[in-house]
Amino acid sequence: MISVDEIKTYRAAKKAKRAREAKKAFCAFNVLEAFISVMGMGDDINAIIRTCPPPRDGESELACQVNGAILVGWVGNLAAKLSFAASNCAITTNVNALCSVGVTGLVSAMGELAATASLAAATCVPTPPSLTTTKISVLGDQTVRGAPGRRLMIGEGAIGNGVQCGIDVGMVVTNIANMGLAINGAVNSGMCGWKAKASPLNKLTGIPEALCAVDIGGAVTYISQVVTFINLIVVHCNDFLDISALCGASVAGITTAAAAISPYGAAVHAACRENHIAKSPKLQEKINGLYDVPDVPRRLTELKDAMANVREIRGRLEKELGFNASSARGDSFSEANMEMLLHLMEGESGQEKASTGLWPFSQCEA
């Protein structure tokens, strides 16, 4: 016969193996997205060179603002993904790298926010601006109009736009993968469960909840980023100035930047502010040893205490009034009954459960 301890050891080993495999996958996609960010940064620098030299008209000014702000986003995203890779590709978690992820990720989010806000101001209006071209590859490109001292290089604009199409597709793929890995991390890391939240480490430092926020907030950010780049695919891969798609991309980009503040800010708290504690498993064990985590959820414990107080009050009333108000079922409010009541209080439907004999108030008694 296999003992309970052997079963627990086997399950723990399988869980650790799955965690290592997920970490390797995360490492691969971190490296891939860093490479895509380098390509995006180079393509964006090319766009800045073509749109930002003065004098600039309205189209060139808009294109320059968007390109300049998104360059900050690409640089921040590159630094964040390289920092993520430094942690996920290592044998053990690199806390300093996670701190860098939080800081550089916030820079990336601010750059994306600035770029998409500039784009939204021009495209998400009742009457879109009148533009001289329907090709996104030449919008605001001063070389196309033959500015003094410049040659006509229309082909280079089309090539750059084609590169951007590939970058958009790559960002959709990597963000879908990152979303799945973030959800997997939230489910299996153990940082989002009630035991982690009830631990002394969480009460004193907030590290478990912050790491949970990194996974959950990251999943929300990744799915929003997918929407952003799908809209950009419509624009870049068709080389067509679709105002609706640009507006959708800008709104989704603003949402992405706002959502990214949560996981990156949580990473700053867990890995930067609480750096010395996050680096020391022994110190974490010492903090968690201050008192034992209860075996049942806190709300169930509170419910037990409340029912005990009700019984005490009822006993006092019976004594004062001189009659027995108890019923046989009223004295046997079991833990199963309490769990059912807790589920009902939290919004679960209890109609079917209330019809069973477990629920003490399901029938009226004379």
C-alpha positions in Angstrom: 0.0 0.0 0.0 1.1 3.5 -0.8 1.2 5.7 2.3 -0.4 9.2 2.5 3.1 10.8 2.8 4.2 9.0 -0.4 1.2 10.3 -2.2 1.8 13.9 -1.0 5.5 13.6 -2.0 4.5 12.4 -5.5 2.0 15.2 -6.0 4.5 17.8 -4.8 7.1 16.5 -7.2 4.6 16.6 -10.1 3.6 20.2 -9.2 7.2 21.2 -9.0 7.9 19.7 -12.4 5.0 21.5 -14.0 6.2 24.8 -12.5 9.7 24.2 -14.0 8.2 23.5 -17.4 6.0 26.6 -17.2 9.1 28.7 -16.2 11.0 27.4 -19.2 8.1 28.3 -21.5 7.9 31.8 -20.0 11.7 32.1 -20.5 11.4 31.3 -24.2 8.6 33.8 -24.8 10.4 36.5 -22.8 13.4 36.1 -25.2 11.1 36.1 -28.2 9.3 39.2 -27.2 12.6 40.9 -26.4 13.7 40.2 -29.9 10.4 41.5 -31.4 10.8 44.6 -29.2 14.3 45.2 -30.7 12.8 45.0 -34.2 10.0 47.3 -33.3 12.4 49.8 -31.8 14.5 49.8 -35.0 11.5 50.2 -37.2 10.2 53.0 -35.0 13.5 54.9 -35.1 13.3 54.7 -38.9 9.7 56.1 -38.7 10.9 59.0 -36.4 13.7 59.9 -38.9 11.1 60.1 -41.7 8.4 62.0 -39.8 10.0 64.2 -37.1 12.5 66.6 -38.8 11.1 70.2 -39.0 9.2 71.8 -40.4 6.3 69.5 -39.7 2.7 69.9 -40.8 -0.3 68.5 -38.9 0.1 64.9 -40.3 3.8 64.8 -39.6 3.3 66.3 -36.1 0.8 63.5 -35.2 3.0 60.8 -36.7 6.1 62.2 -34.8 4.2 62.3 -31.5 3.0 58.7 -31.8 6.4 57.4 -33.0 8.3 59.2 -30.3 6.1 58.0 -27.5 5.9 54.4 -28.7 9.8 54.4 -28.9 9.7 54.8 -25.1 7.3 51.9 -24.9 9.5 49.7 -27.0 12.6 50.5 -25.0 10.8 49.9 -21.7 9.2 46.6 -23.0 12.6 45.4 -24.2 14.2 46.1 -20.8 11.2 44.5 -19.0 11.3 41.3 -21.1 15.1 41.0 -20.7 14.7 41.4 -16.9 11.9 38.8 -16.9 14.2 36.4 -18.9 17.0 36.9 -16.4 14.6 35.6 -13.7 12.7 32.9 -15.6 15.7 31.5 -17.5 17.7 31.1 -14.2 17.5 28.0 -12.0 16.1 30.1 -9.1 14.1 33.3 -9.2 16.2 36.4 -9.5 14.5 38.9 -7.2 16.6 41.9 -8.4 15.6 41.1 -12.0 11.9 41.1 -10.9 12.5 44.5 -9.4 13.8 45.6 -12.7 10.8 44.2 -14.4 8.5 46.3 -12.3 10.4 49.6 -12.9 11.0 49.1 -16.7 7.5 47.8 -17.2 6.1 51.0 -15.7 8.2 53.0 -18.1 6.9 50.9 -21.0 3.3 51.4 -19.8 3.8 55.2 -19.7 5.2 55.3 -23.2 2.4 53.2 -24.6 -0.1 55.4 -22.7 1.4 58.6 -24.3 1.4 57.1 -27.8 -2.1 55.7 -27.8 -3.5 58.9 -26.1 -2.0 61.0 -28.9 -3.5 58.6 -31.5 -6.9 58.6 -29.8 -7.1 62.4 -29.7 -6.8 62.4 -33.5 -8.9 59.3 -34.5 -11.6 58.9 -31.9 -13.5 62.0 -32.8 -16.9 62.5 -34.5 -15.2 64.1 -37.5 -11.8 62.5 -38.3 -9.2 64.8 -39.7 -8.9 65.2 -43.4 -5.7 63.4 -44.5 -3.8 63.5 -47.8 -3.3 59.8 -48.1 -5.0 56.5 -47.3 -1.7 54.6 -46.9 -0.4 54.3 -43.4 3.1 53.7 -44.7 3.4 57.3 -46.0 1.3 59.2 -43.4 3.4 62.1 -42.2 6.5 60.9 -44.2 8.3 64.0 -45.3 10.5 62.1 -47.7 7.5 61.2 -49.8 6.7 64.8 -50.5 10.2 65.6 -51.7 11.1 68.0 -48.9 14.2 70.2 -49.8 17.4 68.3 -49.5 15.6 64.9 -49.3 15.2 62.1 -51.8 12.0 60.3 -52.6 12.1 57.0 -50.7 8.6 55.6 -51.0 9.8 52.1 -51.1 11.5 52.3 -47.7 8.2 53.4 -46.1 6.5 50.4 -47.5 9.2 48.1 -46.3 9.1 49.6 -42.8 5.3 49.1 -42.8 5.7 45.5 -43.8 8.2 44.9 -41.0 5.7 46.5 -38.6 3.0 44.0 -39.8 5.3 41.1 -38.8 6.0 42.8 -35.5 2.2 43.1 -34.8 1.6 39.4 -35.6 4.5 38.4 -33.3 3.2 40.5 -30.5 -0.2 38.9 -30.8 1.3 35.4 -30.6 3.6 36.2 -27.6 0.9 38.0 -25.6 -1.5 35.1 -26.1 1.1 32.7 -24.8 2.0 35.0 -21.9 -1.6 35.3 -21.0 -1.9 31.5 -20.7 1.3 31.3 -18.7 0.1 34.1 -16.3 -3.2 32.3 -15.7 -1.3 29.1 -15.0 1.0 30.9 -12.6 -2.0 32.4 -10.7 -3.6 28.9 -10.4 -0.5 26.9 -9.5 1.9 29.3 -7.8 0.0 29.1 -4.4 0.2 32.9 -4.0 -3.5 33.4 -4.8 -5.0 30.9 -2.3 -6.5 31.8 1.0 -3.6 30.1 2.9 -1.1 32.5 1.3 -3.4 35.5 2.0 -3.9 34.4 5.7 -0.2 33.8 6.2 1.9 36.1 8.5 4.2 36.9 5.6 1.3 38.4 3.7 -0.1 40.3 6.7 3.3 41.8 7.4 4.8 42.4 3.9 2.0 41.7 1.4 4.5 39.7 -0.8 2.1 36.8 -1.6 -0.7 39.1 -2.7 1.7 41.2 -4.7 2.9 38.2 -6.6 -0.6 37.0 -7.1 -1.4 40.5 -8.6 1.6 40.1 -11.0 0.0 37.0 -12.5 -3.7 38.1 -12.5 -2.9 41.7 -13.6 -0.5 40.4 -16.1 -3.2 38.1 -17.7 -5.6 41.1 -18.0 -2.8 43.2 -19.5 -1.8 40.6 -22.0 -5.3 40.0 -23.4 -5.8 43.8 -23.7 -2.5 44.0 -25.6 -3.7 41.3 -28.0 -6.7 43.5 -28.9 -4.3 46.4 -29.4 -2.1 44.6 -31.9 -5.0 42.9 -33.7 -6.3 46.4 -34.5 -2.8 47.4 -35.7 -2.6 44.3 -37.9 -5.7 45.5 -39.7 -3.9 48.8 -40.4 -0.3 47.8 -41.1 -0.8 44.5 -43.0 -3.3 46.1 -45.4 -1.3 49.4 -45.6 -4.7 51.1 -45.3 -5.5 54.1 -43.1 -8.5 52.6 -41.3 -9.5 55.3 -38.8 -11.9 53.0 -36.9 -9.1 50.4 -36.4 -6.7 53.1 -35.3 -9.2 54.4 -32.8 -9.8 50.8 -31.5 -6.0 50.3 -31.2 -5.6 53.5 -29.3 -8.5 52.8 -26.8 -7.2 49.2 -26.3 -3.6 50.6 -25.9 -4.8 53.1 -23.2 -6.6 50.2 -21.4 -3.4 48.1 -21.7 -1.2 50.8 -20.2 -3.6 51.4 -17.3 -3.9 47.6 -16.6 -0.2 47.2 -16.7 0.3 49.5 -13.8 -1.2 46.9 -11.5 1.2 43.9 -12.2 4.3 46.1 -12.6 3.5 48.1 -9.5 3.0 44.9 -7.6 6.4 43.6 -8.8 8.0 46.8 -7.5 6.4 46.3 -4.1 7.3 42.6 -3.8 10.8 42.7 -5.4 12.0 46.2 -4.7 10.4 47.5 -1.5 10.5 44.1 0.2 13.7 43.0 -1.5 15.6 41.7 1.5 12.7 39.5 2.6 11.9 38.2 -0.9 15.5 37.1 -1.3 15.5 35.1 2.0 13.4 31.9 2.2 14.6 31.4 5.7 13.4 34.8 6.8 10.0 34.1 5.1 9.8 30.8 7.1 10.7 32.6 10.3 7.9 35.2 9.7 5.4 32.5 8.8 6.4 30.7 12.0 5.1 33.6 14.2 1.7 31.8 14.4 0.0 28.9 12.6 -2.3 29.5 9.7 -5.8 28.2 10.5 -6.9 24.9 8.8 -10.2 26.5 7.7 -10.9 29.7 5.9 -11.1 32.8 8.0 -14.8 33.5 7.2 -15.8 30.0 8.2 -14.0 30.5 11.5 -15.8 33.8 12.0 -19.1 32.1 11.2 -18.4 29.4 13.9 -17.7 32.1 16.4 -20.9 33.9 15.5 -23.0 30.7 15.9 -21.4 30.1 19.2 -22.4 33.6 20.3 -26.0 33.0 19.1 -26.2 29.8 21.2 -24.9 31.7 24.2 -27.4 34.5 23.8 -30.2 31.9 23.3 -29.2 30.1 26.5 -29.4 33.3 28.5 -32.8 34.1 27.0 -34.1 30.6 27.9 -32.9 31.1 31.4 -34.4 34.5 31.8 -37.8 33.6 30.2 -38.1 30.3 31.9 -38.8 28.1 28.8 -36.8 26.0 26.3 -36.7 27.7 22.9 -34.3 25.0 21.5 -35.1 22.3 19.0 -33.3 19.1 18.4 -32.1 20.4 15.1 -31.2 23.8 16.3 -28.6 22.3 18.7 -26.9 20.3 15.9 -25.7 23.0 13.6 -22.7 21.1 12.1 -19.7 22.4 10.3 -21.3 21.2 7.0 -24.3 23.4 7.8 -21.9 26.3 8.4 -20.1 25.8 5.1 -23.5 25.7 3.3 -24.5 29.0 5.0 -21.2 30.5 4.1 -21.7 29.6 0.4 -25.2 31.0 0.5 -23.9 34.3 2.1 -21.3 34.5 -0.7 -24.0 34.3 -3.4 -24.4 30.6 -4.3 -27.9 29.3 -4.9 -29.1 27.3 -2.0 -32.6 26.3 -3.1 -31.7 22.6 -3.8 -29.5 22.4 -0.6 -32.2 24.0 1.5 -34.6 21.2 0.5 -32.3 18.6 2.1 -32.2 17.5 5.7 -28.8 19.3 6.2 -30.4 22.7 6.3 -31.9 23.3 9.7 -34.4 26.0 8.8 -35.8 24.3 5.7 -39.0 23.3 7.4 -41.3 25.0 9.9 -41.8 23.0 13.1 -44.7 23.5 15.4 
